[in-house]
């Protein structure tokens, strides 16, 4: 059972990271795992599918030079 600072949750939760095409907002690819998995780990799975010479924008939490 998942929990937070207020109570236990009775429904399953996942953590999901997505590639999204900026102008159409179409999801290109995604990686997901259990809620306790770090987003940086999931983002590493998507690096292989990032097109060469593409402009990639990261959210402020993705500060790792290892992703570049």
Backbone atoms as SQL, in Angstrom:
CREATE TABLE atoms (id INTEGER PRIMARY KEY, chain TEXT, resi INTEGER, resn TEXT, atom TEXT, x REAL, y REAL, z REAL);
INSERT INTO atoms VALUES
  (1, 'A', 1, 'UNK', 'N', 0.843, -1.184, 0.000),
  (2, 'A', 1, 'UNK', 'CA', 0.000, 0.000, 0.000),
  (3, 'A', 1, 'UNK', 'C', 0.882, 1.239, 0.000),
  (4, 'A', 2, 'UNK', 'N', 0.574, 2.187, -0.857),
  (5, 'A', 2, 'UNK', 'CA', 1.284, 3.460, -0.894),
  (6, 'A', 2, 'UNK', 'C', 0.783, 4.356, 0.230),
  (7, 'A', 3, 'UNK', 'N', 1.603, 5.304, 0.639),
  (8, 'A', 3, 'UNK', 'CA', 1.164, 6.240, 1.671),
  (9, 'A', 3, 'UNK', 'C', 1.796, 7.600, 1.426),
  (10, 'A', 4, 'UNK', 'N', 1.236, 8.607, 2.058),
  (11, 'A', 4, 'UNK', 'CA', 1.808, 9.945, 2.053),
  (12, 'A', 4, 'UNK', 'C', 1.778, 10.473, 3.478),
  (13, 'A', 5, 'UNK', 'N', 2.022, 11.768, 3.659),
  (14, 'A', 5, 'UNK', 'CA', 2.080, 12.318, 5.007),
  (15, 'A', 5, 'UNK', 'C', 0.718, 12.352, 5.696),
  (16, 'A', 6, 'UNK', 'N', -0.369, 12.164, 4.957),
  (17, 'A', 6, 'UNK', 'CA', -1.708, 12.255, 5.540),
  (18, 'A', 6, 'UNK', 'C', -2.330, 10.893, 5.839),
  (19, 'A', 7, 'UNK', 'N', -2.175, 9.955, 4.907),
  (20, 'A', 7, 'UNK', 'CA', -2.818, 8.651, 5.095),
  (21, 'A', 7, 'UNK', 'C', -2.305, 7.662, 4.048),
  (22, 'A', 8, 'UNK', 'N', -2.707, 6.418, 4.201),
  (23, 'A', 8, 'UNK', 'CA', -2.370, 5.408, 3.206),
  (24, 'A', 8, 'UNK', 'C', -3.342, 5.490, 2.035),
  (25, 'A', 9, 'UNK', 'N', -2.832, 5.261, 0.834),
  (26, 'A', 9, 'UNK', 'CA', -3.676, 5.227, -0.360),
  (27, 'A', 9, 'UNK', 'C', -4.106, 3.794, -0.614),
  (28, 'A', 10, 'UNK', 'N', -5.323, 3.612, -1.055),
  (29, 'A', 10, 'UNK', 'CA', -5.835, 2.264, -1.302),
  (30, 'A', 10, 'UNK', 'C', -5.842, 1.912, -2.782),
  (31, 'A', 11, 'UNK', 'N', -5.243, 2.712, -3.620),
  (32, 'A', 11, 'UNK', 'CA', -5.216, 2.445, -5.053),
  (33, 'A', 11, 'UNK', 'C', -3.758, 2.452, -5.524),
  (34, 'A', 12, 'UNK', 'N', -3.424, 1.684, -6.557),
  (35, 'A', 12, 'UNK', 'CA', -2.040, 1.631, -7.044),
  (36, 'A', 12, 'UNK', 'C', -1.637, 2.940, -7.717),
  (37, 'A', 13, 'UNK', 'N', -0.367, 3.276, -7.595),
  (38, 'A', 13, 'UNK', 'CA', 0.165, 4.480, -8.220),
  (39, 'A', 13, 'UNK', 'C', 1.402, 4.115, -9.023),
  (40, 'A', 14, 'UNK', 'N', 1.643, 4.867, -10.108),
  (41, 'A', 14, 'UNK', 'CA', 2.846, 4.688, -10.909),
  (42, 'A', 14, 'UNK', 'C', 3.532, 6.035, -11.073),
  (43, 'A', 15, 'UNK', 'N', 4.787, 5.984, -11.456),
  (44, 'A', 15, 'UNK', 'CA', 5.513, 7.185, -11.844),
  (45, 'A', 15, 'UNK', 'C', 5.787, 7.033, -13.330),
  (46, 'A', 16, 'UNK', 'N', 5.511, 8.086, -14.099),
  (47, 'A', 16, 'UNK', 'CA', 5.624, 8.012, -15.555),
  (48, 'A', 16, 'UNK', 'C', 6.354, 9.241, -16.072),
  (49, 'A', 17, 'UNK', 'N', 7.277, 9.018, -17.000),
  (50, 'A', 17, 'UNK', 'CA', 8.024, 10.086, -17.658),
  (51, 'A', 17, 'UNK', 'C', 7.766, 9.944, -19.150),
  (52, 'A', 18, 'UNK', 'N', 7.510, 11.062, -19.839),
  (53, 'A', 18, 'UNK', 'CA', 7.123, 11.006, -21.253),
  (54, 'A', 18, 'UNK', 'C', 7.956, 11.936, -22.117),
  (55, 'A', 19, 'UNK', 'N', 8.129, 11.527, -23.376),
  (56, 'A', 19, 'UNK', 'CA', 8.576, 12.420, -24.444),
  (57, 'A', 19, 'UNK', 'C', 7.318, 12.980, -25.083),
  (58, 'A', 20, 'UNK', 'N', 7.261, 14.279, -25.284),
  (59, 'A', 20, 'UNK', 'CA', 6.095, 14.878, -25.910),
  (60, 'A', 20, 'UNK', 'C', 6.553, 15.810, -27.025),
  (61, 'A', 21, 'UNK', 'N', 5.905, 15.717, -28.170),
  (62, 'A', 21, 'UNK', 'CA', 6.174, 16.633, -29.278),
  (63, 'A', 21, 'UNK', 'C', 5.539, 17.965, -28.907),
  (64, 'A', 22, 'UNK', 'N', 6.332, 19.021, -28.943),
  (65, 'A', 22, 'UNK', 'CA', 5.927, 20.295, -28.353),
  (66, 'A', 22, 'UNK', 'C', 4.741, 20.961, -29.044),
  (67, 'A', 23, 'UNK', 'N', 4.705, 20.977, -30.360),
  (68, 'A', 23, 'UNK', 'CA', 3.634, 21.722, -31.033),
  (69, 'A', 23, 'UNK', 'C', 2.303, 20.984, -31.053),
  (70, 'A', 24, 'UNK', 'N', 2.345, 19.653, -31.172),
  (71, 'A', 24, 'UNK', 'CA', 1.090, 18.893, -31.228),
  (72, 'A', 24, 'UNK', 'C', 0.685, 18.311, -29.870),
  (73, 'A', 25, 'UNK', 'N', 1.611, 18.328, -28.917),
  (74, 'A', 25, 'UNK', 'CA', 1.410, 17.724, -27.588),
  (75, 'A', 25, 'UNK', 'C', 1.180, 16.217, -27.664),
  (76, 'A', 26, 'UNK', 'N', 1.620, 15.608, -28.738),
  (77, 'A', 26, 'UNK', 'CA', 1.498, 14.163, -28.894),
  (78, 'A', 26, 'UNK', 'C', 2.608, 13.481, -28.100),
  (79, 'A', 27, 'UNK', 'N', 2.234, 12.440, -27.332),
  (80, 'A', 27, 'UNK', 'CA', 3.234, 11.670, -26.597),
  (81, 'A', 27, 'UNK', 'C', 3.972, 10.763, -27.570),
  (82, 'A', 28, 'UNK', 'N', 5.285, 10.866, -27.583),
  (83, 'A', 28, 'UNK', 'CA', 6.122, 10.098, -28.497),
  (84, 'A', 28, 'UNK', 'C', 6.566, 8.781, -27.860),
  (85, 'A', 29, 'UNK', 'N', 6.930, 8.838, -26.590),
  (86, 'A', 29, 'UNK', 'CA', 7.405, 7.657, -25.881),
  (87, 'A', 29, 'UNK', 'C', 7.206, 7.883, -24.391),
  (88, 'A', 30, 'UNK', 'N', 7.184, 6.807, -23.628),
  (89, 'A', 30, 'UNK', 'CA', 7.045, 6.947, -22.176),
  (90, 'A', 30, 'UNK', 'C', 7.742, 5.791, -21.473),
  (91, 'A', 31, 'UNK', 'N', 8.067, 6.024, -20.226),
  (92, 'A', 31, 'UNK', 'CA', 8.625, 4.989, -19.354),
  (93, 'A', 31, 'UNK', 'C', 7.897, 5.104, -18.029),
  (94, 'A', 32, 'UNK', 'N', 7.527, 3.974, -17.460),
  (95, 'A', 32, 'UNK', 'CA', 6.861, 4.030, -16.164),
  (96, 'A', 32, 'UNK', 'C', 7.274, 2.860, -15.294),
  (97, 'A', 33, 'UNK', 'N', 7.123, 3.083, -13.998),
  (98, 'A', 33, 'UNK', 'CA', 7.498, 2.074, -13.013),
  (99, 'A', 33, 'UNK', 'C', 6.716, 2.361, -11.744),
  (100, 'A', 34, 'UNK', 'N', 7.098, 1.728, -10.662),
  (101, 'A', 34, 'UNK', 'CA', 6.437, 1.947, -9.386),
  (102, 'A', 34, 'UNK', 'C', 6.610, 3.375, -8.894),
  (103, 'A', 35, 'UNK', 'N', 5.738, 3.778, -8.024),
  (104, 'A', 35, 'UNK', 'CA', 5.710, 5.155, -7.541),
  (105, 'A', 35, 'UNK', 'C', 7.015, 5.573, -6.866),
  (106, 'A', 36, 'UNK', 'N', 7.705, 4.650, -6.256),
  (107, 'A', 36, 'UNK', 'CA', 8.928, 4.987, -5.529),
  (108, 'A', 36, 'UNK', 'C', 10.158, 5.096, -6.439),
  (109, 'A', 37, 'UNK', 'N', 10.027, 4.788, -7.721),
  (110, 'A', 37, 'UNK', 'CA', 11.139, 4.892, -8.664),
  (111, 'A', 37, 'UNK', 'C', 11.421, 6.353, -8.973),
  (112, 'A', 38, 'UNK', 'N', 12.683, 6.721, -8.975),
  (113, 'A', 38, 'UNK', 'CA', 13.098, 8.093, -9.248),
  (114, 'A', 38, 'UNK', 'C', 12.849, 8.449, -10.718),
  (115, 'A', 39, 'UNK', 'N', 12.367, 9.666, -10.977),
  (116, 'A', 39, 'UNK', 'CA', 12.108, 10.116, -12.353),
  (117, 'A', 39, 'UNK', 'C', 13.378, 10.147, -13.191),
  (118, 'A', 40, 'UNK', 'N', 14.516, 10.420, -12.569),
  (119, 'A', 40, 'UNK', 'CA', 15.770, 10.463, -13.317),
  (120, 'A', 40, 'UNK', 'C', 16.108, 9.085, -13.887),
  (121, 'A', 41, 'UNK', 'N', 15.805, 8.038, -13.161),
  (122, 'A', 41, 'UNK', 'CA', 16.039, 6.671, -13.647),
  (123, 'A', 41, 'UNK', 'C', 15.164, 6.403, -14.866),
  (124, 'A', 42, 'UNK', 'N', 13.911, 6.820, -14.804),
  (125, 'A', 42, 'UNK', 'CA', 13.006, 6.622, -15.937),
  (126, 'A', 42, 'UNK', 'C', 13.430, 7.467, -17.134),
  (127, 'A', 43, 'UNK', 'N', 13.901, 8.679, -16.886),
  (128, 'A', 43, 'UNK', 'CA', 14.346, 9.549, -17.977),
  (129, 'A', 43, 'UNK', 'C', 15.531, 8.934, -18.715),
  (130, 'A', 44, 'UNK', 'N', 16.406, 8.254, -17.992),
  (131, 'A', 44, 'UNK', 'CA', 17.546, 7.595, -18.633),
  (132, 'A', 44, 'UNK', 'C', 17.081, 6.557, -19.652),
  (133, 'A', 45, 'UNK', 'N', 15.965, 5.907, -19.383),
  (134, 'A', 45, 'UNK', 'CA', 15.423, 4.923, -20.325),
  (135, 'A', 45, 'UNK', 'C', 14.969, 5.572, -21.628),
  (136, 'A', 46, 'UNK', 'N', 14.580, 6.838, -21.578),
  (137, 'A', 46, 'UNK', 'CA', 14.081, 7.522, -22.774),
  (138, 'A', 46, 'UNK', 'C', 15.191, 8.155, -23.614),
  (139, 'A', 47, 'UNK', 'N', 16.369, 8.306, -23.055),
  (140, 'A', 47, 'UNK', 'CA', 17.463, 8.952, -23.784),
  (141, 'A', 47, 'UNK', 'C', 17.771, 8.211, -25.086),
  (142, 'A', 48, 'UNK', 'N', 17.727, 6.901, -25.050),
  (143, 'A', 48, 'UNK', 'CA', 18.046, 6.103, -26.246),
  (144, 'A', 48, 'UNK', 'C', 17.095, 6.380, -27.400),
  (145, 'A', 49, 'UNK', 'N', 15.868, 6.793, -27.115),
  (146, 'A', 49, 'UNK', 'CA', 14.887, 7.031, -28.175),
  (147, 'A', 49, 'UNK', 'C', 14.796, 8.500, -28.573),
  (148, 'A', 50, 'UNK', 'N', 15.614, 9.350, -27.969),
  (149, 'A', 50, 'UNK', 'CA', 15.616, 10.766, -28.331),
  (150, 'A', 50, 'UNK', 'C', 16.311, 10.928, -29.680),
  (151, 'A', 51, 'UNK', 'N', 15.657, 11.561, -30.650),
  (152, 'A', 51, 'UNK', 'CA', 16.279, 11.722, -31.970),
  (153, 'A', 51, 'UNK', 'C', 17.561, 12.554, -31.897),
  (154, 'A', 52, 'UNK', 'N', 18.550, 12.182, -32.695),
  (155, 'A', 52, 'UNK', 'CA', 19.777, 12.971, -32.786),
  (156, 'A', 52, 'UNK', 'C', 19.451, 14.366, -33.298),
  (157, 'A', 53, 'UNK', 'N', 20.182, 15.348, -32.832),
  (158, 'A', 53, 'UNK', 'CA', 20.065, 16.741, -33.265),
  (159, 'A', 53, 'UNK', 'C', 18.685, 17.330, -32.975),
  (160, 'A', 54, 'UNK', 'N', 18.013, 16.815, -31.967),
  (161, 'A', 54, 'UNK', 'CA', 16.713, 17.379, -31.599),
  (162, 'A', 54, 'UNK', 'C', 16.899, 18.372, -30.455),
  (163, 'A', 55, 'UNK', 'N', 15.997, 19.312, -30.362),
  (164, 'A', 55, 'UNK', 'CA', 15.980, 20.252, -29.244),
  (165, 'A', 55, 'UNK', 'C', 15.146, 19.610, -28.145),
  (166, 'A', 56, 'UNK', 'N', 15.772, 19.332, -27.028),
  (167, 'A', 56, 'UNK', 'CA', 15.092, 18.657, -25.929),
  (168, 'A', 56, 'UNK', 'C', 15.008, 19.599, -24.743),
  (169, 'A', 57, 'UNK', 'N', 13.798, 19.835, -24.265),
  (170, 'A', 57, 'UNK', 'CA', 13.574, 20.690, -23.101),
  (171, 'A', 57, 'UNK', 'C', 13.311, 19.808, -21.894),
  (172, 'A', 58, 'UNK', 'N', 13.989, 20.106, -20.800),
  (173, 'A', 58, 'UNK', 'CA', 13.807, 19.350, -19.565),
  (174, 'A', 58, 'UNK', 'C', 13.085, 20.209, -18.543),
  (175, 'A', 59, 'UNK', 'N', 12.295, 19.587, -17.713),
  (176, 'A', 59, 'UNK', 'CA', 11.680, 20.258, -16.581),
  (177, 'A', 59, 'UNK', 'C', 12.784, 20.648, -15.602),
  (178, 'A', 60, 'UNK', 'N', 12.495, 21.561, -14.694),
  (179, 'A', 60, 'UNK', 'CA', 13.527, 22.078, -13.794),
  (180, 'A', 60, 'UNK', 'C', 14.152, 21.005, -12.905),
  (181, 'A', 61, 'UNK', 'N', 13.492, 19.897, -12.682),
  (182, 'A', 61, 'UNK', 'CA', 14.043, 18.847, -11.842),
  (183, 'A', 61, 'UNK', 'C', 15.089, 17.982, -12.522),
  (184, 'A', 62, 'UNK', 'N', 15.254, 18.118, -13.829),
  (185, 'A', 62, 'UNK', 'CA', 16.196, 17.290, -14.585),
  (186, 'A', 62, 'UNK', 'C', 17.491, 18.068, -14.796),
  (187, 'A', 63, 'UNK', 'N', 18.309, 18.094, -13.773),
  (188, 'A', 63, 'UNK', 'CA', 19.518, 18.905, -13.780),
  (189, 'A', 63, 'UNK', 'C', 20.781, 18.089, -14.026),
  (190, 'A', 64, 'UNK', 'N', 20.668, 16.815, -14.290),
  (191, 'A', 64, 'UNK', 'CA', 21.823, 15.937, -14.405),
  (192, 'A', 64, 'UNK', 'C', 22.500, 16.077, -15.763),
  (193, 'A', 65, 'UNK', 'N', 23.784, 16.351, -15.745),
  (194, 'A', 65, 'UNK', 'CA', 24.534, 16.387, -17.001),
  (195, 'A', 65, 'UNK', 'C', 24.633, 15.004, -17.619),
  (196, 'A', 66, 'UNK', 'N', 24.413, 13.978, -16.839),
  (197, 'A', 66, 'UNK', 'CA', 24.441, 12.620, -17.360),
  (198, 'A', 66, 'UNK', 'C', 23.345, 12.352, -18.371),
  (199, 'A', 67, 'UNK', 'N', 22.295, 13.163, -18.365),
  (200, 'A', 67, 'UNK', 'CA', 21.213, 12.986, -19.335),
  (201, 'A', 67, 'UNK', 'C', 21.530, 13.618, -20.676),
  (202, 'A', 68, 'UNK', 'N', 22.500, 14.500, -20.712),
  (203, 'A', 68, 'UNK', 'CA', 22.794, 15.210, -21.963),
  (204, 'A', 68, 'UNK', 'C', 23.702, 14.417, -22.872);
